[in-house]
Amino acid sequence: MKSYILRLLAGMICIFVLSGCNKKYQTDIFYDISDSSVNIIDVVTETCSGKDMFDEIDTEKYTLDELNNKYPVEFIKKYKRAGDSYFDLAAYMTAEGYIILHYDESGNYTFGEEVIAEKTLKDFYVLNTSDSVDDVQKFDKNGKFSFLYAGDINIPKISNHYTTDGYIIMIYYNSDYAIEKVEYRLI
């Protein structure tokens, strides 16, 4: 009789523990927010397909939870905007560069892009403040020069560039479209 009660008790504990795990797995997000000093190159273990994957994500506009279920998130960072709002940036490595996805505070997709990276951070050290935006375009044909096509002359003159060693470089231009300053941070 004692062994029957012990087996029954052990079975009930197992059912309780397992049902608790199932509940947890349905509600918890399975990715960790990466530290701001962590480089994507050191964290990501898989290279993704790129274009088809990005097109699907951009079309379906997956929430962070849906994205993680479909394409497990290995790399995500939380950033603070001016004021008190935050956003999440999820990134995947591709053979050509990165897929960069932006999410609002609630985990809803806001926008994304697939970027090509062909240069290292050190390669950008050759740029000088006397260089023009044309020089930079020739140097990095994969840079993002959205301000040139925005139509709004008051938009900040900043180009974005991604490196093979896991950095985003922001180049600021003055009113004459010459480099004013260069900043970089880990993706």
N, C-alpha and C positions, 0 to 999 in steps of 0.2 A: 504494500500500500504506500509506503514511504517513497519508493522509487517512482511509482505512478505520479504522485503529487509533485515530486521534483522534476520529472519530465514535463508535466503539464505546466508547471511554473516556468521552466526554461523555454518551453515553446511559446508561452505568452510573452515573455520578455523579448524573444527573437521577433515575434510578430510586431510588437510595439516598436522596437528599434528599427526594423525594416520599413514599417509604415511611416515612421518619422523621417527616414532618409528619403523616401519617395516624395513626401511633401516638400522637403528641403530642395530636392532637385527640380521640382516644378516651379519654385519661386526664386531661387538664387541665380545670380548671373555668374558664369563660370570663368570670368577673366579678371585679372588683377590690373589695377591702374599702375602703369609703369612710372617709376621715379623719374623726375625731370633730368637726372644725370645719366639715365640709362640710354644706350644707343640701340636703335632698332637692329643693327647688324649683330649685336651680341645677344639679342633676345629671340628673334624669329628663327625658327628651325626649318620652315618650309617656304619654297618659292612658289607663288601662285601663277595661274595661267595668264593673267593680265586682262586683255581687251574684252574677252567674252564675260569674264567674271565681273569686271567693272560695269559693262553695259547692263548686265542683269541687275546688279545692286542699284545702279542709277535709275533703272526703269521701275523696279519693284519698290524702291525706297524703303528697304528693310529697317525696322527699328534695331537698336543695339541687340536686344534679345533675339530677334529673328535672324539678324546677321550672324550672331554667335552660334545659333543652331545650324545655320546653313554652311557657314565658313568660320570654323572656330577662330576666335580672336586671340592672337598671341601678343599683340602690341596695341596698347591704348594709353593715351595721356589725357589728363584733365587740365584745361587752361582757363584762366580767368580773363574775362573781357574788362574793358573800362567799366567801372561801376561794380556791381556785385554779381553779375551773371557769369555762369560758367558754360563751357562747352567741352565735349569730348572729341578727340581726334583718334580714330582707329586707322592703322596703317598695315599694309601687306607689302611684302617684297615680291617683285616680278623679275623676270630675266632682264628687262630693260630699265627698271627703276622701281617705282612704288605706286600703289593705289592708296590715295589719301582720302579719308572719309570724315566728314564733320557731322556731329550730332549735337542737338540742343540739350539743355539740362534734363529734359524728360526722356532722353534716349531716342528722340525722333531724328531721322535723317534730314539734314538741311542741304548739303551739297557734297560733291566729291570730284576727284580728278585722278586721272592716270597720268603720271609724269615719267619722263625719261631722264635718267641720270647717266652721264658719260664721264664726268670729271670728278676729281677729289677736291676736298677743301683746300688742300695745298695748291692745286692748280689755279685757284681763284686769287692767290696772293700776287699774281702778276698785274692785276688791275690797279689803276691809279686814279686819284681824284680828277685828273685832267682828261680821263677817258670819257668819251661820249656814249650815249645809249646805243648808237650805231656800232661803236667798237664792242660793246658788251654783247649785242645781238650777234655779231660775227664770231665772238669768242665762244658763246654758248647759245647755239641755235635752238636749244630745247628749253630755254628760259621762258618764264611767263611774264609777258610785257603787256598785261591787260590795260594798263593806264593809257597806252598809246591808241587804243581802239575804243575807249569808253565814251568819247564825245563830250565829256564833262571836263573842262580845263581845270577845275578846282579839285579833282580827285588826286590823292597823293601819288606822286611819281615814284613808284616802287616796283622793281621787278623781283621775281622769286626764282630761285635756282636750287635744284636738288643735286646732291653729290652721291657718288657710289659708296662713300664711307659714312653715310647716315646723317648728313646735315642739310638744313635748309639755309640758303643764303639770301638775305634781303638787301638789295642795292637801292639806295635812295638817290634821286637825281634832283638837281636844282632847277630853276626856271629856264636855264639854258640847255637842259637835258645832259648835263655833265654829272659824273658821279660826285655826290656830296659826301656820302659815307657808306660803309659796308658793314652789315651785322650778320652774324650767323648763330645758329643754335642747333642742338640735336633735334631731329625730327620728332 
